[in-house]
Amino acid sequence: MALALGALVFVLGDEGRASRFLALTGLTPDALRAGVGDPVIMGAVLEFLANHEADLVAAAAALDILPETLAAAWEKLR
């Protein structure tokens, strides 16, 4: 779950990326705040990254892990 939280921080760290995440998931900022730690919400964060290679690679670099590690974390939460 810590990996997904790190990924969420990465996503929210860029206004454009955060807006795209919210638009694609249909989440509101309030729902996101309330759902931090919920496996479904954390899975949505990892899925968002896994479905956009540039963001996946950038997130992995920011978290100092391999992109495959993020993708595997998403698979575990599915």
Secondary structure, 3 states (H helix, E strand, C coil): CHHHHHHHHHHHCCHHHHHHHHHHHCCCHHHHHHHCCCHHHHHHHHHHHHCCHHHHHHHHHHHCCCHHHHHHHHHHHC
